[in-house]
Amino acid sequence: MGWNIEVVAVRQDELYEAVPDVFIETSTTMCFEDATSGRRVPNLCATKVGDWVVVIDAGCRLSGDYDYLDEASASTDLHLVRIADKPIALNYRNGQ
């Protein structure tokens, strides 16, 4: 059993600034284990931690969405880590 998950941290004030436009905010809350579960696919989980919005994608789709990465990091920092068969670590600043 392996993990397939991407975690994105974006320095933003609001959740909507770090979550792709195709997702909507809900008032659902859950523990970390549920937020990282493959049962969450196709949904994302997001939360605010200090100055950062953390987005969890158990479907590993965010690393391939270059428009999202550019837009979410347009005026800030973004860090993405994928834990899967093909691990990735990406860092964006000001859209690059």
C-alpha positions as CSV (number, residue, x, y, z in Angstrom):
1,M,0.0,0.0,0.0
2,G,1.5,3.3,-1.0
3,W,0.6,6.9,-0.8
4,N,-0.3,9.1,-3.7
5,I,-0.8,12.6,-2.5
6,E,0.2,16.1,-3.3
7,V,0.4,18.8,-0.7
8,V,0.6,22.5,-1.8
9,A,1.4,25.4,0.5
10,V,0.6,28.9,-0.8
11,R,1.3,32.0,1.2
12,Q,-2.2,33.6,1.0
13,D,-4.8,35.2,3.2
14,E,-7.8,33.3,1.9
15,L,-8.5,29.7,0.9
16,Y,-10.0,30.7,-2.4
17,E,-6.7,32.3,-3.4
18,A,-4.9,29.0,-3.2
19,V,-7.6,26.5,-4.4
20,P,-8.2,26.0,-8.2
21,D,-11.4,27.7,-9.4
22,V,-13.2,24.5,-10.3
23,F,-13.6,23.6,-6.6
24,I,-16.0,25.2,-4.1
25,E,-15.6,25.8,-0.4
26,T,-17.7,23.9,2.0
27,S,-18.0,24.0,5.8
28,T,-16.9,20.3,6.1
29,T,-14.2,19.6,8.7
30,M,-12.2,16.4,9.1
31,C,-9.0,15.0,10.6
32,F,-5.7,14.7,8.7
33,E,-6.2,11.0,8.0
34,D,-9.5,11.6,6.3
35,A,-8.2,14.6,4.4
36,T,-5.4,12.5,2.9
37,S,-7.5,9.5,2.1
38,G,-7.8,8.3,-1.5
39,R,-11.6,8.3,-0.8
40,R,-11.5,12.1,-1.0
41,V,-10.7,12.0,-4.7
42,P,-11.9,13.9,-6.8
43,N,-12.2,16.5,-4.0
44,L,-9.5,18.6,-2.4
45,C,-9.0,19.5,1.2
46,A,-7.7,22.9,2.2
47,T,-7.0,24.7,5.5
48,K,-5.3,27.9,6.7
49,V,-2.1,27.4,8.8
50,G,-0.6,30.7,9.9
51,D,0.2,32.7,6.8
52,W,-0.2,29.7,4.5
53,V,-3.1,27.9,2.8
54,V,-2.4,24.2,2.6
55,V,-4.1,22.2,-0.2
56,I,-4.2,18.4,-0.1
57,D,-4.9,16.5,-3.3
58,A,-5.0,12.7,-3.0
59,G,-5.4,12.5,-6.8
60,C,-2.0,14.1,-7.5
61,R,-3.5,16.5,-10.1
62,L,-2.1,19.9,-9.0
63,S,1.5,19.3,-10.2
64,G,0.4,19.0,-13.8
65,D,-1.9,22.0,-13.7
66,Y,0.7,24.7,-14.8
67,D,-2.0,27.4,-15.1
68,Y,-3.0,26.8,-11.5
69,L,0.6,26.8,-10.3
70,D,1.4,30.1,-12.1
71,E,-1.8,31.8,-11.0
72,A,-1.7,30.7,-7.4
73,S,1.9,31.8,-7.0
74,A,1.5,35.0,-9.1
75,S,2.4,37.4,-6.3
76,T,3.6,35.0,-3.6
77,D,5.4,31.8,-2.7
78,L,4.1,28.3,-3.5
79,H,5.6,24.9,-2.5
80,L,4.4,21.6,-3.8
81,V,5.4,18.1,-2.7
82,R,4.2,14.9,-4.2
83,I,4.5,11.6,-2.2
84,A,4.0,8.9,-4.8
85,D,5.8,6.5,-7.1
86,K,7.2,9.5,-8.9
87,P,7.9,12.1,-6.2
88,I,8.1,15.8,-7.0
89,A,9.2,18.9,-5.1
90,L,8.4,22.2,-6.8
91,N,8.9,25.8,-5.6
92,Y,7.3,28.8,-7.3
93,R,7.7,32.5,-6.6
94,N,5.9,35.2,-8.4
95,G,4.5,32.8,-11.0
96,Q,7.8,31.1,-11.9
